[in-house]
């Protein structure tokens, strides 16, 4: 509708002009077929005045000059020419509207003076038409400048918005680089020392012919995984658009290693997988792994001596992840959510899923996340 709206508006205007002038021709003595043809042509040309303003300017002026020379319809004959002049000036034309106005007014004045009647009255009528044409030109010029001002203001607003977005993106990029540097300078060094020291302890134990303590082996494996994931995170922070760090992040393909580390750390853990295993969206895969990881960490920290049960259910259009423990959580005194639980809720909410983390009626604690397999909204 927006594309055809100018034609519709100008079509209505052209129809009104045609009807008005046809009535004048009908009520004027001497009107004939040529006059009706001039009225129709001069009026219908206005249909394209917004798309091709010079066309109605030429056609309407010529037709109205012809009509005026034949039957002298009076000031209404100027209406189509006035509309054409307004459109041409509004489109930025200067000389053509002036020539058309002079041609029409000159022809009208010549016809008036050639007939009998008082010259003063005829000059007054022509002066009135001159005022109309000047007013049409001024109004069109004002409208054109106002439209140009509005377009310029919109462009400035769009440019300012783009500049603000670029500045925000630049600040976000600088903050990511700062965080990456801090992580590299602090955590990378500390985790590297833990990994090296654990490796040395395992080596010395084996050199003495002793079995390395399971907890020490778990520390060695966990520090290696932590270093790998930290490097992946640093790559994403440094170049989020081109980094392959996301591909290196953990997913459910590393669930067995995660559970084995939990067992090595003294947390009895079982895993149950139901449904048909299939490839998951990357965000869902990472979120499921992180939820299991955080839940097992919380069991180790807050439910000493408890056992954990991990359940992963590939159920239709969603993935259900649940971690239960048989610790001593009290249903009457739910724990205060910490950073870990808040992070889980944020991950699940970002995917459009639901999370339930609360004490179980039979004792212990449960974490259950339902993750839709479609794209997040």
C-alpha positions in Angstrom: 0.0 0.0 0.0 2.9 2.4 0.8 4.2 2.1 -2.8 0.8 3.0 -4.4 -0.3 5.6 -1.8 1.0 8.6 -3.8 -0.8 7.5 -6.9 -4.0 7.0 -4.9 -3.8 10.4 -3.3 -3.1 12.2 -6.5 -5.7 10.1 -8.3 -8.4 11.4 -5.9 -7.1 14.9 -6.3 -7.2 14.6 -10.1 -10.7 13.2 -10.0 -11.9 16.2 -7.9 -10.3 18.6 -10.4 -11.9 16.8 -13.3 -15.3 16.9 -11.8 -15.1 20.6 -10.7 -13.9 21.8 -14.1 -16.3 19.6 -16.0 -19.2 21.2 -14.1 -17.8 24.6 -15.0 -17.5 23.7 -18.7 -21.1 22.3 -18.6 -22.5 25.5 -17.1 -20.5 27.8 -19.4 -21.9 28.7 -22.8 -19.8 27.6 -25.7 -18.2 24.5 -23.9 -17.7 21.5 -26.2 -15.9 18.2 -26.6 -12.5 19.9 -26.9 -13.0 21.7 -23.6 -13.9 18.4 -21.8 -10.8 16.8 -23.4 -8.6 19.6 -22.1 -10.2 19.3 -18.6 -9.7 15.5 -18.5 -6.1 15.6 -19.8 -5.1 18.5 -17.6 -6.6 16.9 -14.5 -5.5 13.3 -15.0 -1.9 14.4 -15.5 -1.9 15.3 -11.8 -1.9 11.5 -11.0 1.9 11.5 -11.6 2.8 14.8 -10.0 4.8 13.2 -7.1 6.6 10.8 -9.3 7.2 12.9 -12.4 6.3 16.5 -11.5 7.4 18.1 -14.9 4.8 16.0 -16.8 1.7 17.4 -15.1 3.3 20.8 -15.1 3.6 20.9 -18.9 0.3 19.0 -19.7 -1.9 20.9 -17.2 -0.5 24.3 -18.2 -1.1 23.6 -21.9 -4.6 22.2 -21.3 -5.7 25.0 -19.0 -4.3 27.7 -21.4 -6.4 26.1 -24.1 -9.5 26.0 -21.9 -9.0 29.6 -20.8 -8.6 30.8 -24.4 -11.8 29.1 -25.5 -14.4 29.6 -22.7 -12.7 31.7 -20.0 -13.7 29.5 -17.0 -12.3 31.9 -14.5 -9.9 31.3 -11.5 -10.8 27.5 -11.2 -8.8 26.9 -14.4 -5.7 27.8 -12.4 -6.2 25.0 -9.8 -4.5 22.2 -11.8 -1.6 24.5 -12.8 -1.2 25.6 -9.1 -1.0 22.0 -8.0 1.5 21.1 -10.7 3.6 24.2 -9.8 3.6 23.2 -6.1 4.8 19.7 -6.9 7.5 20.9 -9.3 8.9 23.5 -6.8 8.7 20.9 -4.0 10.8 18.5 -6.2 13.5 21.2 -6.5 12.7 22.6 -10.0 12.9 26.4 -10.3 12.8 27.6 -13.9 10.1 25.3 -15.2 7.5 26.3 -12.6 8.2 30.0 -13.3 7.8 29.6 -17.0 4.6 27.6 -16.6 3.2 30.2 -14.3 4.1 33.1 -16.6 2.7 31.3 -19.6 -0.7 30.6 -17.9 -1.0 34.0 -16.3 0.1 35.8 -19.5 -2.4 33.8 -21.6 -5.2 34.5 -19.2 -4.4 38.2 -19.1 -4.2 38.4 -22.9 -7.6 36.7 -23.2 -9.2 38.9 -20.6 -7.9 42.1 -22.2 -9.1 41.1 -25.6 -12.7 40.8 -24.4 -15.0 43.6 -23.5 -15.1 44.7 -19.9 -13.3 46.9 -17.4 -9.5 46.5 -17.5 -9.2 47.4 -13.8 -11.4 44.4 -12.8 -9.4 42.1 -15.1 -6.1 43.3 -13.7 -7.3 42.7 -10.2 -8.3 39.1 -11.1 -4.9 38.5 -12.6 -3.2 40.0 -9.6 -5.2 37.6 -7.4 -3.9 34.7 -9.5 -0.4 36.0 -9.3 -0.7 36.0 -5.5 -2.0 32.4 -5.6 1.0 31.3 -7.7 3.5 33.1 -5.5 1.9 31.6 -2.4 2.1 28.1 -4.0 5.8 28.5 -4.8 6.6 29.8 -1.3 4.6 27.0 0.4 6.3 24.4 -1.7 9.7 25.9 -0.9 9.0 25.9 2.8 7.7 22.3 2.6 10.7 21.2 0.7 13.2 22.8 3.2 11.2 21.4 6.1 11.3 17.9 4.6 15.1 18.3 4.0 15.5 19.4 7.6 13.6 16.4 9.0 15.6 14.0 6.8 18.8 15.6 8.0 17.7 15.4 11.6 16.8 11.7 11.1 20.2 11.1 9.6 22.0 12.8 12.4 20.0 10.8 15.0 20.8 7.6 13.1 24.5 8.6 13.0 24.5 9.4 16.7 22.9 6.1 17.5 25.4 4.3 15.4 28.3 6.2 17.0 26.9 5.3 20.5 26.7 1.6 19.5 30.2 1.6 18.1 31.5 3.3 21.3 29.6 0.7 23.4 31.1 -2.2 21.4 34.5 -0.6 21.7 34.2 -0.3 25.4 32.9 -3.9 25.7 35.9 -5.1 23.6 38.3 -3.2 25.8 36.7 -4.7 28.9 36.9 -8.2 27.4 40.6 -7.7 26.8 41.2 -6.4 30.3 39.4 -9.5 31.8 41.4 -11.8 29.5 44.6 -10.2 30.7 43.6 -10.5 34.3 42.6 -14.1 33.9 45.8 -15.0 32.1 48.1 -13.2 34.6 46.4 -14.7 37.7 44.5 -17.9 37.1 46.7 -19.3 34.4 49.8 -19.0 36.6 48.1 -20.5 39.6 46.5 -23.4 37.7 49.8 -24.1 36.0 51.6 -24.4 39.3 48.9 -26.7 40.7 49.1 -28.9 37.6 52.9 -29.0 37.7 53.1 -29.7 41.5 50.5 -32.5 41.2 52.4 -34.0 38.4 55.6 -33.9 40.3 53.9 -35.5 43.3 52.5 -38.3 41.2 55.9 -38.9 39.6 57.7 -39.1 42.9 55.1 -41.5 44.3 55.5 -43.8 41.3 59.3 -43.5 41.4 59.1 -44.8 45.0 57.0 -47.7 43.9 53.9 -46.3 45.6 50.4 -45.8 44.1 49.5 -42.2 43.7 46.6 -41.2 45.9 43.3 -40.9 43.9 42.7 -37.4 45.1 46.1 -36.4 43.7 45.3 -37.9 40.4 42.0 -36.1 40.4 43.8 -32.8 41.1 46.1 -33.5 38.2 43.3 -34.2 35.8 41.1 -31.4 37.0 43.9 -28.8 36.7 44.5 -30.0 33.1 40.9 -29.6 32.2 40.7 -26.2 34.0 43.7 -25.1 31.9 42.2 -26.2 28.7 38.8 -24.5 29.4 40.6 -21.4 30.6 42.5 -21.2 27.3 39.3 -21.6 25.4 37.6 -18.8 27.4 40.6 -16.5 26.8 40.4 -17.1 23.1 36.7 -16.2 23.1 37.3 -13.1 25.2 40.1 -11.9 22.9 38.3 -12.6 19.6 34.6 -13.5 20.0 33.9 -13.4 16.3 36.7 -15.5 14.9 37.8 -17.6 17.9 37.3 -21.3 17.9 37.3 -21.3 21.7 33.6 -22.2 21.8 34.4 -25.4 19.9 36.9 -26.3 22.6 34.5 -25.7 25.5 33.2 -28.7 27.4 30.0 -30.5 26.4 28.3 -33.8 27.4 30.9 -35.7 25.4 33.2 -35.0 28.4 30.6 -36.1 31.0 32.4 -39.4 31.7 35.6 -37.6 32.5 33.8 -35.2 34.7 32.1 -38.0 36.6 35.3 -39.9 36.9 37.0 -36.9 38.5 34.1 -36.6 41.0 34.6 -40.3 41.9 38.3 -39.8 42.3 37.7 -36.9 44.6 35.6 -39.2 46.9 32.1 -38.5 45.6 30.2 -41.7 44.6 28.5 -40.9 41.4 26.2 -42.8 39.0 25.1 -41.8 35.5 21.9 -42.8 33.8 21.3 -41.7 30.2 17.9 -42.4 28.6 16.4 -41.6 25.2 18.3 -41.6 21.9 21.5 -39.8 22.1 21.9 -37.2 19.3 23.9 -34.1 18.4 22.8 -31.1 20.5 22.9 -27.4 19.8 26.2 -26.1 21.0 24.7 -23.8 23.7 22.5 -26.6 25.1 25.4 -29.0 25.1 27.6 -26.6 27.1 24.8 -25.6 29.5 24.0 -29.2 30.3 27.7 -30.0 31.1 28.0 -26.8 33.2 24.9 -27.7 35.2 26.1 -31.2 36.0 29.6 -29.8 36.8 28.2 -27.1 39.2 25.8 -29.6 40.8 28.5 -32.1 41.5 30.8 -29.4 42.9 28.0 -28.3 45.2 27.5 -31.9 46.4 31.2 -32.2 47.2 31.2 -28.9 49.1 28.0 -29.0 51.0 26.9 -32.6 51.3 30.0 -34.4 52.7 29.7 -38.2 52.5 26.7 -38.1 50.1 26.4 -39.9 46.8 25.2 -38.3 43.6 23.0 -39.6 40.7 23.3 -37.9 37.3 20.4 -38.4 34.9 20.4 -37.2 31.3 17.2 -37.7 29.3 17.0 -37.0 25.5 13.2 -36.4 25.6 11.6 -35.3 22.3 12.2 -31.6 21.8 14.1 -31.0 25.0 17.0 -32.2 27.1 16.4 -33.0 30.8 19.4 -32.9 33.1 19.0 -33.9 36.7 21.5 -34.4 39.6 20.2 -35.8 42.9 22.2 -36.4 46.1 21.3 -38.1 49.3 22.8 -35.5 51.6 21.3 -33.8 54.6 19.5 -30.9 52.9 16.5 -29.8 54.9 13.2 -29.1 52.9 12.2 -26.7 55.7 15.4 -24.6 55.3 16.2 -24.2 51.6 19.8 -22.9 51.0 20.5 -19.3 50.0 21.3 -19.3 46.2 25.0 -18.7 45.6 26.8 -17.7 42.5 26.8 -21.2 41.1 23.0 -21.6 41.3 22.5 -18.1 39.9 24.8 -18.9 37.0 22.8 -22.1 36.3 19.5 -20.2 36.3 20.9 -17.6 33.9 22.1 -20.3 31.5 18.8 -22.1 31.5 16.8 -18.8 31.2 18.9 -17.7 28.2 17.9 -21.0 26.4 14.2 -20.5 27.3 14.2 -23.5 29.7 13.3 -24.2 33.3 15.4 -25.0 36.3 14.4 -26.5 39.6 17.0 -26.5 42.4 15.6 -27.4 45.9 15.8 -29.9 48.8 14.1 -33.2 48.2 11.2 -34.3 50.5 13.0 -37.6 51.1 16.3 -35.8 51.9 19.1 -34.5 49.9 19.1 -32.0 47.1 18.0 -32.0 43.5 18.9 -29.9 40.5 16.6 -30.5 37.4 17.0 -28.5 34.2 14.7 -28.7 31.1 16.5 -27.3 28.1 14.6 -26.8 24.8 16.5 -28.1 21.8 15.3 -25.3 19.5 17.0 -22.0 19.1 16.6 -19.5 22.0 14.1 -16.8 21.4 
